[in-house]
Every structure is written in C-alpha cells, then in structure tokens.
Amino acid sequence: MTCSPGPDTARVCVDLDAAHHGIGTASCGPGTLPRHSLEARPTALRITLRSD
C-alpha cells in the first residue's frame, strides 16, 4: 500500500502487521531457527477505530 497524503487532504494512513519476524537480514549472523520462523499465511484482523 502506498499512502502519500497531499497538503489538501485529511487522510491518515496506518500499516498494521499481524506478526513480525524480527529485524535485519541475517547477513551477519545465524538465521532464524525453524521453530521460531514465521511463514506467510492469510490472516484476519478485527480493528475498531474510535474518535472521542
């Protein structure tokens, strides 16, 4: 998703991750052990946004 609100818009962009697989690329260290690895899969999120 690309979100580039211009100066004349009141749009707010939010990116949500259902899971996170750490940071970096393992270019200087061991990779993630298989039991701790995350695989891509369909995920459903239920989100409620409120403005009070």
PDB file of all heavy atoms in Angstrom:
ATOM      1  N   MET A   1       0.841  -1.171   0.000  1.00  0.00           N
ATOM      2  CA  MET A   1       0.000   0.000   0.000  1.00  0.00           C
ATOM      3  C   MET A   1       0.889   1.238   0.000  1.00  0.00           C
ATOM      4  O   MET A   1       1.874   1.312   0.699  1.00  0.00           O
ATOM      5  CB  MET A   1      -0.880   0.000   1.246  1.00  0.00           C
ATOM      6  CG  MET A   1      -1.774   1.220   1.333  1.00  0.00           C
ATOM      7  SD  MET A   1      -2.854   1.160   2.758  1.00  0.00           S
ATOM      8  CE  MET A   1      -2.035   2.349   3.789  1.00  0.00           C
ATOM      9  N   THR A   2       0.522   2.192  -0.790  1.00  0.00           N
ATOM     10  CA  THR A   2       1.217   3.464  -0.818  1.00  0.00           C
ATOM     11  C   THR A   2       0.256   4.532  -0.338  1.00  0.00           C
ATOM     12  O   THR A   2      -0.875   4.613  -0.802  1.00  0.00           O
ATOM     13  CB  THR A   2       1.692   3.801  -2.243  1.00  0.00           C
ATOM     14  OG1 THR A   2       2.557   2.758  -2.679  1.00  0.00           O
ATOM     15  CG2 THR A   2       2.426   5.116  -2.266  1.00  0.00           C
ATOM     16  N   CYS A   3       0.713   5.322   0.597  1.00  0.00           N
ATOM     17  CA  CYS A   3      -0.132   6.378   1.134  1.00  0.00           C
ATOM     18  C   CYS A   3       0.683   7.660   1.140  1.00  0.00           C
ATOM     19  O   CYS A   3       1.655   7.775   1.869  1.00  0.00           O
ATOM     20  CB  CYS A   3      -0.582   6.025   2.535  1.00  0.00           C
ATOM     21  SG  CYS A   3      -1.704   7.246   3.214  1.00  0.00           S
ATOM     22  N   SER A   4       0.309   8.568   0.294  1.00  0.00           N
ATOM     23  CA  SER A   4       1.003   9.849   0.198  1.00  0.00           C
ATOM     24  C   SER A   4      -0.002  10.988   0.260  1.00  0.00           C
ATOM     25  O   SER A   4      -0.358  11.564  -0.763  1.00  0.00           O
ATOM     26  CB  SER A   4       1.802   9.930  -1.099  1.00  0.00           C
ATOM     27  OG  SER A   4       2.694   8.863  -1.204  1.00  0.00           O
ATOM     28  N   PRO A   5      -0.516  11.284   1.456  1.00  0.00           N
ATOM     29  CA  PRO A   5      -1.497  12.364   1.527  1.00  0.00           C
ATOM     30  C   PRO A   5      -0.879  13.684   1.094  1.00  0.00           C
ATOM     31  O   PRO A   5       0.245  14.004   1.463  1.00  0.00           O
ATOM     32  CB  PRO A   5      -1.909  12.407   2.985  1.00  0.00           C
ATOM     33  CG  PRO A   5      -1.126  11.375   3.692  1.00  0.00           C
ATOM     34  CD  PRO A   5      -0.218  10.699   2.722  1.00  0.00           C
ATOM     35  N   GLY A   6      -1.595  14.410   0.291  1.00  0.00           N
ATOM     36  CA  GLY A   6      -1.134  15.717  -0.144  1.00  0.00           C
ATOM     37  C   GLY A   6      -1.488  16.776   0.888  1.00  0.00           C
ATOM     38  O   GLY A   6      -2.139  16.499   1.892  1.00  0.00           O
ATOM     39  N   PRO A   7      -1.064  17.993   0.665  1.00  0.00           N
ATOM     40  CA  PRO A   7      -1.305  19.058   1.640  1.00  0.00           C
ATOM     41  C   PRO A   7      -2.782  19.430   1.780  1.00  0.00           C
ATOM     42  O   PRO A   7      -3.171  20.015   2.779  1.00  0.00           O
ATOM     43  CB  PRO A   7      -0.496  20.226   1.091  1.00  0.00           C
ATOM     44  CG  PRO A   7      -0.313  19.933  -0.362  1.00  0.00           C
ATOM     45  CD  PRO A   7      -0.319  18.440  -0.490  1.00  0.00           C
ATOM     46  N   ASP A   8      -3.611  19.058   0.804  1.00  0.00           N
ATOM     47  CA  ASP A   8      -5.023  19.422   0.848  1.00  0.00           C
ATOM     48  C   ASP A   8      -5.923  18.269   1.290  1.00  0.00           C
ATOM     49  O   ASP A   8      -7.131  18.330   1.113  1.00  0.00           O
ATOM     50  CB  ASP A   8      -5.488  19.910  -0.530  1.00  0.00           C
ATOM     51  CG  ASP A   8      -4.741  21.161  -0.962  1.00  0.00           C
ATOM     52  OD1 ASP A   8      -4.368  21.952  -0.072  1.00  0.00           O
ATOM     53  OD2 ASP A   8      -4.522  21.320  -2.161  1.00  0.00           O
ATOM     54  N   THR A   9      -5.365  17.203   1.848  1.00  0.00           N
ATOM     55  CA  THR A   9      -6.183  16.063   2.261  1.00  0.00           C
ATOM     56  C   THR A   9      -6.100  15.886   3.774  1.00  0.00           C
ATOM     57  O   THR A   9      -5.133  16.292   4.409  1.00  0.00           O
ATOM     58  CB  THR A   9      -5.725  14.760   1.581  1.00  0.00           C
ATOM     59  OG1 THR A   9      -4.397  14.474   2.000  1.00  0.00           O
ATOM     60  CG2 THR A   9      -5.792  14.856   0.079  1.00  0.00           C
ATOM     61  N   ALA A  10      -7.106  15.256   4.315  1.00  0.00           N
ATOM     62  CA  ALA A  10      -7.138  14.966   5.750  1.00  0.00           C
ATOM     63  C   ALA A  10      -7.066  13.460   5.956  1.00  0.00           C
ATOM     64  O   ALA A  10      -7.671  12.913   6.856  1.00  0.00           O
ATOM     65  CB  ALA A  10      -8.404  15.538   6.361  1.00  0.00           C
ATOM     66  N   ARG A  11      -6.325  12.778   5.129  1.00  0.00           N
ATOM     67  CA  ARG A  11      -6.245  11.326   5.178  1.00  0.00           C
ATOM     68  C   ARG A  11      -5.146  10.889   6.143  1.00  0.00           C
ATOM     69  O   ARG A  11      -4.085  11.495   6.223  1.00  0.00           O
ATOM     70  CB  ARG A  11      -5.955  10.791   3.782  1.00  0.00           C
ATOM     71  CG  ARG A  11      -5.935   9.296   3.701  1.00  0.00           C
ATOM     72  CD  ARG A  11      -5.849   8.799   2.293  1.00  0.00           C
ATOM     73  NE  ARG A  11      -4.913   9.558   1.474  1.00  0.00           N
ATOM     74  CZ  ARG A  11      -4.596   9.233   0.238  1.00  0.00           C
ATOM     75  NH1 ARG A  11      -5.141   8.191  -0.317  1.00  0.00           N
ATOM     76  NH2 ARG A  11      -3.744   9.954  -0.450  1.00  0.00           N
ATOM     77  N   VAL A  12      -5.408   9.819   6.880  1.00  0.00           N
ATOM     78  CA  VAL A  12      -4.424   9.214   7.772  1.00  0.00           C
ATOM     79  C   VAL A  12      -4.172   7.795   7.278  1.00  0.00           C
ATOM     80  O   VAL A  12      -5.114   7.050   7.019  1.00  0.00           O
ATOM     81  CB  VAL A  12      -4.931   9.166   9.228  1.00  0.00           C
ATOM     82  CG1 VAL A  12      -3.958   8.425  10.116  1.00  0.00           C
ATOM     83  CG2 VAL A  12      -5.173  10.576   9.746  1.00  0.00           C
ATOM     84  N   CYS A  13      -2.917   7.415   7.139  1.00  0.00           N
ATOM     85  CA  CYS A  13      -2.558   6.077   6.670  1.00  0.00           C
ATOM     86  C   CYS A  13      -1.946   5.284   7.813  1.00  0.00           C
ATOM     87  O   CYS A  13      -1.078   5.787   8.526  1.00  0.00           O
ATOM     88  CB  CYS A  13      -1.556   6.169   5.530  1.00  0.00           C
ATOM     89  SG  CYS A  13      -2.192   7.083   4.126  1.00  0.00           S
ATOM     90  N   VAL A  14      -2.401   4.054   7.971  1.00  0.00           N
ATOM     91  CA  VAL A  14      -1.908   3.185   9.035  1.00  0.00           C
ATOM     92  C   VAL A  14      -1.566   1.836   8.418  1.00  0.00           C
ATOM     93  O   VAL A  14      -2.380   1.254   7.701  1.00  0.00           O
ATOM     94  CB  VAL A  14      -2.980   2.992  10.136  1.00  0.00           C
ATOM     95  CG1 VAL A  14      -2.483   2.056  11.215  1.00  0.00           C
ATOM     96  CG2 VAL A  14      -3.381   4.333  10.726  1.00  0.00           C
ATOM     97  N   ASP A  15      -0.375   1.329   8.701  1.00  0.00           N
ATOM     98  CA  ASP A  15       0.026  -0.014   8.284  1.00  0.00           C
ATOM     99  C   ASP A  15       0.088  -0.891   9.529  1.00  0.00           C
ATOM    100  O   ASP A  15       0.737  -0.528  10.505  1.00  0.00           O
ATOM    101  CB  ASP A  15       1.407  -0.004   7.622  1.00  0.00           C
ATOM    102  CG  ASP A  15       1.404   0.698   6.284  1.00  0.00           C
ATOM    103  OD1 ASP A  15       0.417   0.547   5.553  1.00  0.00           O
ATOM    104  OD2 ASP A  15       2.393   1.379   5.974  1.00  0.00           O
ATOM    105  N   LEU A  16      -0.575  -2.032   9.488  1.00  0.00           N
ATOM    106  CA  LEU A  16      -0.597  -2.946  10.625  1.00  0.00           C
ATOM    107  C   LEU A  16       0.016  -4.279  10.222  1.00  0.00           C
ATOM    108  O   LEU A  16      -0.242  -4.792   9.139  1.00  0.00           O
ATOM    109  CB  LEU A  16      -2.033  -3.173  11.099  1.00  0.00           C
ATOM    110  CG  LEU A  16      -2.785  -1.934  11.555  1.00  0.00           C
ATOM    111  CD1 LEU A  16      -4.234  -2.289  11.841  1.00  0.00           C
ATOM    112  CD2 LEU A  16      -2.128  -1.321  12.773  1.00  0.00           C
ATOM    113  N   ASP A  17       0.818  -4.847  11.104  1.00  0.00           N
ATOM    114  CA  ASP A  17       1.399  -6.167  10.893  1.00  0.00           C
ATOM    115  C   ASP A  17       0.736  -7.152  11.848  1.00  0.00           C
ATOM    116  O   ASP A  17       0.640  -6.878  13.048  1.00  0.00           O
ATOM    117  CB  ASP A  17       2.904  -6.155  11.168  1.00  0.00           C
ATOM    118  CG  ASP A  17       3.665  -5.276  10.198  1.00  0.00           C
ATOM    119  OD1 ASP A  17       3.300  -5.270   9.012  1.00  0.00           O
ATOM    120  OD2 ASP A  17       4.612  -4.599  10.625  1.00  0.00           O
ATOM    121  N   ALA A  18       0.304  -8.298  11.339  1.00  0.00           N
ATOM    122  CA  ALA A  18      -0.281  -9.333  12.191  1.00  0.00           C
ATOM    123  C   ALA A  18       0.809 -10.075  12.958  1.00  0.00           C
ATOM    124  O   ALA A  18       0.573 -10.617  14.022  1.00  0.00           O
ATOM    125  CB  ALA A  18      -1.092 -10.312  11.354  1.00  0.00           C
ATOM    126  N   ALA A  19       1.999 -10.084  12.423  1.00  0.00           N
ATOM    127  CA  ALA A  19       3.146 -10.729  13.078  1.00  0.00           C
ATOM    128  C   ALA A  19       4.407 -10.044  12.577  1.00  0.00           C
ATOM    129  O   ALA A  19       4.405  -9.392  11.537  1.00  0.00           O
ATOM    130  CB  ALA A  19       3.188 -12.216  12.756  1.00  0.00           C
ATOM    131  N   HIS A  20       5.483 -10.205  13.311  1.00  0.00           N
ATOM    132  CA  HIS A  20       6.741  -9.582  12.914  1.00  0.00           C
ATOM    133  C   HIS A  20       7.853 -10.591  13.084  1.00  0.00           C
ATOM    134  O   HIS A  20       7.955 -11.252  14.103  1.00  0.00           O
ATOM    135  CB  HIS A  20       7.001  -8.341  13.782  1.00  0.00           C
ATOM    136  CG  HIS A  20       8.034  -7.451  13.207  1.00  0.00           C
ATOM    137  ND1 HIS A  20       9.368  -7.639  13.442  1.00  0.00           N
ATOM    138  CD2 HIS A  20       7.941  -6.386  12.393  1.00  0.00           C
ATOM    139  CE1 HIS A  20      10.060  -6.708  12.801  1.00  0.00           C
ATOM    140  NE2 HIS A  20       9.210  -5.941  12.147  1.00  0.00           N
ATOM    141  N   HIS A  21       8.698 -10.698  12.084  1.00  0.00           N
ATOM    142  CA  HIS A  21       9.763 -11.709  12.045  1.00  0.00           C
ATOM    143  C   HIS A  21      11.117 -11.101  12.401  1.00  0.00           C
ATOM    144  O   HIS A  21      12.121 -11.396  11.784  1.00  0.00           O
ATOM    145  CB  HIS A  21       9.800 -12.340  10.650  1.00  0.00           C
ATOM    146  CG  HIS A  21      10.711 -13.516  10.542  1.00  0.00           C
ATOM    147  ND1 HIS A  21      10.330 -14.773  10.934  1.00  0.00           N
ATOM    148  CD2 HIS A  21      11.980 -13.637  10.086  1.00  0.00           C
ATOM    149  CE1 HIS A  21      11.335 -15.606  10.717  1.00  0.00           C
ATOM    150  NE2 HIS A  21      12.338 -14.949  10.202  1.00  0.00           N
ATOM    151  N   GLY A  22      11.171 -10.220  13.359  1.00  0.00           N
ATOM    152  CA  GLY A  22      12.438  -9.621  13.764  1.00  0.00           C
ATOM    153  C   GLY A  22      12.896  -8.566  12.777  1.00  0.00           C
ATOM    154  O   GLY A  22      12.168  -8.158  11.892  1.00  0.00           O
ATOM    155  N   ILE A  23      14.129  -8.118  12.960  1.00  0.00           N
ATOM    156  CA  ILE A  23      14.678  -7.091  12.088  1.00  0.00           C
ATOM    157  C   ILE A  23      15.948  -7.604  11.428  1.00  0.00           C
ATOM    158  O   ILE A  23      16.559  -8.553  11.888  1.00  0.00           O
ATOM    159  CB  ILE A  23      14.971  -5.790  12.869  1.00  0.00           C
ATOM    160  CG1 ILE A  23      15.959  -6.060  13.998  1.00  0.00           C
ATOM    161  CG2 ILE A  23      13.690  -5.204  13.419  1.00  0.00           C
ATOM    162  CD1 ILE A  23      16.428  -4.808  14.711  1.00  0.00           C
ATOM    163  N   GLY A  24      16.351  -6.958  10.386  1.00  0.00           N
ATOM    164  CA  GLY A  24      17.593  -7.328   9.721  1.00  0.00           C
ATOM    165  C   GLY A  24      17.405  -8.427   8.690  1.00  0.00           C
ATOM    166  O   GLY A  24      16.305  -8.910   8.437  1.00  0.00           O
ATOM    167  N   THR A  25      18.537  -8.839   8.096  1.00  0.00           N
ATOM    168  CA  THR A  25      18.507  -9.824   7.016  1.00  0.00           C
ATOM    169  C   THR A  25      19.316 -11.068   7.323  1.00  0.00           C
ATOM    170  O   THR A  25      19.495 -11.912   6.460  1.00  0.00           O
ATOM    171  CB  THR A  25      19.087  -9.189   5.732  1.00  0.00           C
ATOM    172  OG1 THR A  25      20.447  -8.810   6.002  1.00  0.00           O
ATOM    173  CG2 THR A  25      18.299  -7.968   5.306  1.00  0.00           C
ATOM    174  N   ALA A  26      19.850 -11.176   8.547  1.00  0.00           N
ATOM    175  CA  ALA A  26      20.715 -12.298   8.942  1.00  0.00           C
ATOM    176  C   ALA A  26      21.975 -12.353   8.089  1.00  0.00           C
ATOM    177  O   ALA A  26      22.569 -13.404   7.918  1.00  0.00           O
ATOM    178  CB  ALA A  26      19.956 -13.627   8.902  1.00  0.00           C
ATOM    179  N   SER A  27      22.392 -11.213   7.538  1.00  0.00           N
ATOM    180  CA  SER A  27      23.602 -11.191   6.718  1.00  0.00           C
ATOM    181  C   SER A  27      24.862 -11.312   7.565  1.00  0.00           C
ATOM    182  O   SER A  27      25.920 -11.637   7.056  1.00  0.00           O
ATOM    183  CB  SER A  27      23.657  -9.912   5.884  1.00  0.00           C
ATOM    184  OG  SER A  27      23.732  -8.778   6.733  1.00  0.00           O
ATOM    185  N   CYS A  28      24.756 -11.059   8.854  1.00  0.00           N
ATOM    186  CA  CYS A  28      25.942 -11.162   9.719  1.00  0.00           C
ATOM    187  C   CYS A  28      25.571 -11.918  10.991  1.00  0.00           C
ATOM    188  O   CYS A  28      25.661 -11.415  12.095  1.00  0.00           O
ATOM    189  CB  CYS A  28      26.501  -9.785  10.045  1.00  0.00           C
ATOM    190  SG  CYS A  28      25.335  -8.706  10.876  1.00  0.00           S
ATOM    191  N   GLY A  29      25.130 -13.114  10.819  1.00  0.00           N
ATOM    192  CA  GLY A  29      24.777 -13.943  11.971  1.00  0.00           C
ATOM    193  C   GLY A  29      23.914 -15.096  11.516  1.00  0.00           C
ATOM    194  O   GLY A  29      23.561 -15.212  10.345  1.00  0.00           O
ATOM    195  N   PRO A  30      23.559 -15.939  12.460  1.00  0.00           N
ATOM    196  CA  PRO A  30      22.754 -17.096  12.093  1.00  0.00           C
ATOM    197  C   PRO A  30      21.337 -16.691  11.714  1.00  0.00           C
ATOM    198  O   PRO A  30      20.824 -15.673  12.167  1.00  0.00           O
ATOM    199  CB  PRO A  30      22.753 -17.946  13.362  1.00  0.00           C
ATOM    200  CG  PRO A  30      22.981 -16.970  14.461  1.00  0.00           C
ATOM    201  CD  PRO A  30      23.866 -15.900  13.882  1.00  0.00           C
ATOM    202  N   GLY A  31      20.733 -17.515  10.879  1.00  0.00           N
ATOM    203  CA  GLY A  31      19.338 -17.284  10.522  1.00  0.00           C
ATOM    204  C   GLY A  31      18.411 -17.694  11.657  1.00  0.00           C
ATOM    205  O   GLY A  31      18.840 -18.178  12.704  1.00  0.00           O
ATOM    206  N   THR A  32      17.141 -17.532  11.441  1.00  0.00           N
ATOM    207  CA  THR A  32      16.139 -17.897  12.437  1.00  0.00           C
ATOM    208  C   THR A  32      15.974 -19.407  12.478  1.00  0.00           C
ATOM    209  O   THR A  32      15.890 -20.054  11.426  1.00  0.00           O
ATOM    210  CB  THR A  32      14.793 -17.244  12.078  1.00  0.00           C
ATOM    211  OG1 THR A  32      14.989 -15.839  11.965  1.00  0.00           O
ATOM    212  CG2 THR A  32      13.738 -17.526  13.117  1.00  0.00           C
ATOM    213  N   LEU A  33      15.900 -19.953  13.667  1.00  0.00           N
ATOM    214  CA  LEU A  33      15.656 -21.386  13.791  1.00  0.00           C
ATOM    215  C   LEU A  33      14.261 -21.705  13.266  1.00  0.00           C
ATOM    216  O   LEU A  33      13.327 -20.915  13.433  1.00  0.00           O
ATOM    217  CB  LEU A  33      15.763 -21.810  15.259  1.00  0.00           C
ATOM    218  CG  LEU A  33      17.136 -21.663  15.909  1.00  0.00           C
ATOM    219  CD1 LEU A  33      17.057 -21.970  17.395  1.00  0.00           C
ATOM    220  CD2 LEU A  33      18.141 -22.571  15.224  1.00  0.00           C
ATOM    221  N   PRO A  34      14.114 -22.864  12.615  1.00  0.00           N
ATOM    222  CA  PRO A  34      12.821 -23.209  12.008  1.00  0.00           C
ATOM    223  C   PRO A  34      11.644 -23.114  12.984  1.00  0.00           C
ATOM    224  O   PRO A  34      10.564 -22.684  12.613  1.00  0.00           O
ATOM    225  CB  PRO A  34      13.013 -24.644  11.524  1.00  0.00           C
ATOM    226  CG  PRO A  34      14.482 -24.745  11.265  1.00  0.00           C
ATOM    227  CD  PRO A  34      15.129 -23.878  12.320  1.00  0.00           C
ATOM    228  N   ARG A  35      11.837 -23.497  14.230  1.00  0.00           N
ATOM    229  CA  ARG A  35      10.706 -23.469  15.178  1.00  0.00           C
ATOM    230  C   ARG A  35      10.276 -22.049  15.532  1.00  0.00           C
ATOM    231  O   ARG A  35       9.211 -21.827  16.074  1.00  0.00           O
ATOM    232  CB  ARG A  35      11.036 -24.262  16.434  1.00  0.00           C
ATOM    233  CG  ARG A  35      12.092 -23.633  17.302  1.00  0.00           C
ATOM    234  CD  ARG A  35      12.246 -24.452  18.589  1.00  0.00           C
ATOM    235  NE  ARG A  35      13.147 -23.800  19.492  1.00  0.00           N
ATOM    236  CZ  ARG A  35      14.346 -24.225  19.822  1.00  0.00           C
ATOM    237  NH1 ARG A  35      14.793 -25.356  19.305  1.00  0.00           N
ATOM    238  NH2 ARG A  35      15.094 -23.560  20.656  1.00  0.00           N
ATOM    239  N   HIS A  36      11.127 -21.049  15.234  1.00  0.00           N
ATOM    240  CA  HIS A  36      10.793 -19.651  15.510  1.00  0.00           C
ATOM    241  C   HIS A  36      10.487 -18.862  14.240  1.00  0.00           C
ATOM    242  O   HIS A  36      10.258 -17.669  14.289  1.00  0.00           O
ATOM    243  CB  HIS A  36      11.953 -18.964  16.240  1.00  0.00           C
ATOM    244  CG  HIS A  36      12.274 -19.581  17.550  1.00  0.00           C
ATOM    245  ND1 HIS A  36      11.395 -19.580  18.613  1.00  0.00           N
ATOM    246  CD2 HIS A  36      13.369 -20.244  17.979  1.00  0.00           C
ATOM    247  CE1 HIS A  36      11.935 -20.201  19.638  1.00  0.00           C
ATOM    248  NE2 HIS A  36      13.139 -20.617  19.281  1.00  0.00           N
ATOM    249  N   SER A  37      10.486 -19.541  13.110  1.00  0.00           N
ATOM    250  CA  SER A  37      10.283 -18.880  11.824  1.00  0.00           C
ATOM    251  C   SER A  37       8.806 -18.602  11.569  1.00  0.00           C
ATOM    252  O   SER A  37       7.934 -19.380  11.946  1.00  0.00           O
ATOM    253  CB  SER A  37      10.842 -19.772  10.715  1.00  0.00           C
ATOM    254  OG  SER A  37      10.693 -19.158   9.478  1.00  0.00           O
ATOM    255  N   LEU A  38       8.539 -17.489  10.929  1.00  0.00           N
ATOM    256  CA  LEU A  38       7.177 -17.153  10.524  1.00  0.00           C
ATOM    257  C   LEU A  38       7.035 -17.369   9.030  1.00  0.00           C
ATOM    258  O   LEU A  38       7.907 -17.002   8.257  1.00  0.00           O
ATOM    259  CB  LEU A  38       6.880 -15.679  10.829  1.00  0.00           C
ATOM    260  CG  LEU A  38       6.797 -15.292  12.290  1.00  0.00           C
ATOM    261  CD1 LEU A  38       6.649 -13.788  12.413  1.00  0.00           C
ATOM    262  CD2 LEU A  38       5.638 -15.989  12.961  1.00  0.00           C
ATOM    263  N   GLU A  39       5.958 -17.981   8.636  1.00  0.00           N
ATOM    264  CA  GLU A  39       5.659 -18.195   7.228  1.00  0.00           C
ATOM    265  C   GLU A  39       4.476 -17.315   6.846  1.00  0.00           C
ATOM    266  O   GLU A  39       3.575 -17.085   7.656  1.00  0.00           O
ATOM    267  CB  GLU A  39       5.323 -19.661   6.971  1.00  0.00           C
ATOM    268  CG  GLU A  39       6.435 -20.641   7.333  1.00  0.00           C
ATOM    269  CD  GLU A  39       7.684 -20.461   6.497  1.00  0.00           C
ATOM    270  OE1 GLU A  39       7.545 -20.084   5.307  1.00  0.00           O
ATOM    271  OE2 GLU A  39       8.790 -20.706   7.006  1.00  0.00           O
ATOM    272  N   ALA A  40       4.453 -16.846   5.612  1.00  0.00           N
ATOM    273  CA  ALA A  40       3.329 -16.040   5.138  1.00  0.00           C
ATOM    274  C   ALA A  40       2.072 -16.906   5.100  1.00  0.00           C
ATOM    275  O   ALA A  40       2.116 -18.061   4.674  1.00  0.00           O
ATOM    276  CB  ALA A  40       3.631 -15.497   3.743  1.00  0.00           C
ATOM    277  N   ARG A  41       0.980 -16.356   5.580  1.00  0.00           N
ATOM    278  CA  ARG A  41      -0.296 -17.060   5.563  1.00  0.00           C
ATOM    279  C   ARG A  41      -1.426 -16.044   5.645  1.00  0.00           C
ATOM    280  O   ARG A  41      -1.236 -14.938   6.167  1.00  0.00           O
ATOM    281  CB  ARG A  41      -0.404 -18.058   6.700  1.00  0.00           C
ATOM    282  CG  ARG A  41      -0.371 -17.385   8.056  1.00  0.00           C
ATOM    283  CD  ARG A  41      -0.465 -18.375   9.177  1.00  0.00           C
ATOM    284  NE  ARG A  41      -0.393 -17.613  10.429  1.00  0.00           N
ATOM    285  CZ  ARG A  41      -0.584 -18.108  11.602  1.00  0.00           C
ATOM    286  NH1 ARG A  41      -0.859 -19.383  11.730  1.00  0.00           N
ATOM    287  NH2 ARG A  41      -0.503 -17.367  12.662  1.00  0.00           N
ATOM    288  N   PRO A  42      -2.582 -16.401   5.159  1.00  0.00           N
ATOM    289  CA  PRO A  42      -3.726 -15.491   5.269  1.00  0.00           C
ATOM    290  C   PRO A  42      -4.050 -15.232   6.741  1.00  0.00           C
ATOM    291  O   PRO A  42      -3.995 -16.145   7.567  1.00  0.00           O
ATOM    292  CB  PRO A  42      -4.866 -16.248   4.581  1.00  0.00           C
ATOM    293  CG  PRO A  42      -4.201 -17.252   3.715  1.00  0.00           C
ATOM    294  CD  PRO A  42      -2.920 -17.614   4.417  1.00  0.00           C
ATOM    295  N   THR A  43      -4.362 -14.017   7.054  1.00  0.00           N
ATOM    296  CA  THR A  43      -4.659 -13.631   8.429  1.00  0.00           C
ATOM    297  C   THR A  43      -5.808 -12.639   8.426  1.00  0.00           C
ATOM    298  O   THR A  43      -5.892 -11.785   7.546  1.00  0.00           O
ATOM    299  CB  THR A  43      -3.420 -12.968   9.083  1.00  0.00           C
ATOM    300  OG1 THR A  43      -2.333 -13.869   9.026  1.00  0.00           O
ATOM    301  CG2 THR A  43      -3.680 -12.606  10.518  1.00  0.00           C
ATOM    302  N   ALA A  44      -6.665 -12.751   9.400  1.00  0.00           N
ATOM    303  CA  ALA A  44      -7.770 -11.804   9.558  1.00  0.00           C
ATOM    304  C   ALA A  44      -7.539 -10.985  10.816  1.00  0.00           C
ATOM    305  O   ALA A  44      -7.135 -11.515  11.849  1.00  0.00           O
ATOM    306  CB  ALA A  44      -9.094 -12.549   9.654  1.00  0.00           C
ATOM    307  N   LEU A  45      -7.766  -9.697  10.704  1.00  0.00           N
ATOM    308  CA  LEU A  45      -7.655  -8.799  11.845  1.00  0.00           C
ATOM    309  C   LEU A  45      -8.986  -8.087  12.029  1.00  0.00           C
ATOM    310  O   LEU A  45      -9.629  -7.698  11.056  1.00  0.00           O
ATOM    311  CB  LEU A  45      -6.565  -7.744  11.617  1.00  0.00           C
ATOM    312  CG  LEU A  45      -5.141  -8.243  11.422  1.00  0.00           C
ATOM    313  CD1 LEU A  45      -4.232  -7.079  11.061  1.00  0.00           C
ATOM    314  CD2 LEU A  45      -4.634  -8.929  12.669  1.00  0.00           C
ATOM    315  N   ARG A  46      -9.388  -7.901  13.254  1.00  0.00           N
ATOM    316  CA  ARG A  46     -10.582  -7.109  13.553  1.00  0.00           C
ATOM    317  C   ARG A  46     -10.101  -5.861  14.293  1.00  0.00           C
ATOM    318  O   ARG A  46      -9.447  -5.954  15.321  1.00  0.00           O
ATOM    319  CB  ARG A  46     -11.551  -7.881  14.427  1.00  0.00           C
ATOM    320  CG  ARG A  46     -12.810  -7.071  14.734  1.00  0.00           C
ATOM    321  CD  ARG A  46     -13.817  -7.881  15.472  1.00  0.00           C
ATOM    322  NE  ARG A  46     -14.270  -8.944  14.576  1.00  0.00           N
ATOM    323  CZ  ARG A  46     -14.983  -9.984  14.972  1.00  0.00           C
ATOM    324  NH1 ARG A  46     -15.318 -10.103  16.235  1.00  0.00           N
ATOM    325  NH2 ARG A  46     -15.363 -10.894  14.116  1.00  0.00           N
ATOM    326  N   ILE A  47     -10.440  -4.720  13.732  1.00  0.00           N
ATOM    327  CA  ILE A  47      -9.922  -3.458  14.248  1.00  0.00           C
ATOM    328  C   ILE A  47     -11.083  -2.505  14.474  1.00  0.00           C
ATOM    329  O   ILE A  47     -11.991  -2.400  13.640  1.00  0.00           O
ATOM    330  CB  ILE A  47      -8.933  -2.823  13.245  1.00  0.00           C
ATOM    331  CG1 ILE A  47      -7.780  -3.798  13.007  1.00  0.00           C
ATOM    332  CG2 ILE A  47      -8.435  -1.488  13.746  1.00  0.00           C
ATOM    333  CD1 ILE A  47      -6.983  -3.476  11.789  1.00  0.00           C
ATOM    334  N   THR A  48     -11.035  -1.809  15.594  1.00  0.00           N
ATOM    335  CA  THR A  48     -12.019  -0.779  15.885  1.00  0.00           C
ATOM    336  C   THR A  48     -11.288   0.549  16.038  1.00  0.00           C
ATOM    337  O   THR A  48     -10.354   0.640  16.831  1.00  0.00           O
ATOM    338  CB  THR A  48     -12.787  -1.092  17.186  1.00  0.00           C
ATOM    339  OG1 THR A  48     -13.421  -2.351  17.056  1.00  0.00           O
ATOM    340  CG2 THR A  48     -13.814  -0.026  17.485  1.00  0.00           C
ATOM    341  N   LEU A  49     -11.681   1.526  15.273  1.00  0.00           N
ATOM    342  CA  LEU A  49     -11.120   2.873  15.382  1.00  0.00           C
ATOM    343  C   LEU A  49     -12.197   3.789  15.960  1.00  0.00           C
ATOM    344  O   LEU A  49     -13.328   3.785  15.503  1.00  0.00           O
ATOM    345  CB  LEU A  49     -10.683   3.388  14.008  1.00  0.00           C
ATOM    346  CG  LEU A  49      -9.624   2.550  13.295  1.00  0.00           C
ATOM    347  CD1 LEU A  49      -9.378   3.134  11.914  1.00  0.00           C
ATOM    348  CD2 LEU A  49      -8.346   2.490  14.096  1.00  0.00           C
ATOM    349  N   ARG A  50     -11.824   4.548  16.960  1.00  0.00           N
ATOM    350  CA  ARG A  50     -12.775   5.456  17.592  1.00  0.00           C
ATOM    351  C   ARG A  50     -12.188   6.848  17.684  1.00  0.00           C
ATOM    352  O   ARG A  50     -10.979   7.007  17.883  1.00  0.00           O
ATOM    353  CB  ARG A  50     -13.108   4.987  19.017  1.00  0.00           C
ATOM    354  CG  ARG A  50     -13.893   3.744  19.074  1.00  0.00           C
ATOM    355  CD  ARG A  50     -14.177   3.305  20.470  1.00  0.00           C
ATOM    356  NE  ARG A  50     -14.135   4.402  21.450  1.00  0.00           N
ATOM    357  CZ  ARG A  50     -14.506   4.272  22.700  1.00  0.00           C
ATOM    358  NH1 ARG A  50     -14.939   3.112  23.127  1.00  0.00           N
ATOM    359  NH2 ARG A  50     -14.435   5.276  23.519  1.00  0.00           N
ATOM    360  N   SER A  51     -13.022   7.788  17.593  1.00  0.00           N
ATOM    361  CA  SER A  51     -12.638   9.182  17.788  1.00  0.00           C
ATOM    362  C   SER A  51     -13.598   9.763  18.829  1.00  0.00           C
ATOM    363  O   SER A  51     -14.788   9.877  18.582  1.00  0.00           O
ATOM    364  CB  SER A  51     -12.738   9.951  16.485  1.00  0.00           C
ATOM    365  OG  SER A  51     -12.466  11.312  16.712  1.00  0.00           O
ATOM    366  N   ASP A  52     -13.078  10.048  19.984  1.00  0.00           N
ATOM    367  CA  ASP A  52     -13.926  10.579  21.068  1.00  0.00           C
ATOM    368  C   ASP A  52     -13.844  12.078  21.153  1.00  0.00           C
ATOM    369  O   ASP A  52     -12.888  12.696  20.895  1.00  0.00           O
ATOM    370  CB  ASP A  52     -13.504   9.980  22.410  1.00  0.00           C
ATOM    371  CG  ASP A  52     -13.794   8.494  22.470  1.00  0.00           C
ATOM    372  OD1 ASP A  52     -14.735   8.039  21.811  1.00  0.00           O
ATOM    373  OD2 ASP A  52     -13.066   7.796  23.188  1.00  0.00           O
TER     374      ASP A  52
END
